[in-house]
């Protein structure tokens, strides 16, 4: 079965630190890639997505992600985090050979200290 | 704010009760989804409706019964639930099944006593 793995369960950073959250997926041919964020007590929101084209995609709130096909990775980055970035971050992959079903990684809890 | 509306936001029910969760979207999306999410865990897919027909049932127990009355509405009927069914139930929609870009509601937090 196809799978998505996120390397970090819980990341703690100080404000202004740089962020990189890892995401890898199992080989499965053509994929669409997503990062979702869930702020405390709020609904899941799309941060950014990759369908095709430029592998470096920019999302909301200064986030970006890079698709590296050879490494089956889609890491999330932000140069300088803020306290308001404290949230749970989910990588999700839609595999064409599974009818496009969206599979989520286990999530990374980000805590940003002021 | 999300364009997918779920009611109720909170629900407490006993194991013999029958209740329903409701979801509504007006984005013209033709695929709608039910997910279950436990604390600090990713959403787990339960059901997918595509063009108002059940497309995917992820081996969900029959005490959960989905219904899609029309293209904008999705219900989840609950009966004889167990305490381990307590979770956040999320509704989502997308333009079409397999599109991958899901829009989520805020969820209905269910507690089964």
Interface residues (C-beta under 8 A of the other chain):
Chain A: X32 X34 X36 X42 X43 X44 X45 X46 X49 X88 X90 X92 X94 X96 X99 X100 X101 X102 X104 X105 X106 X107 X109
Chain B: X2 X4 X40 X41 X42 X43 X45 X48 X56 X90 X92 X97 X98 X99 X100 X101 X102 X103 X104 X105 X106 X107
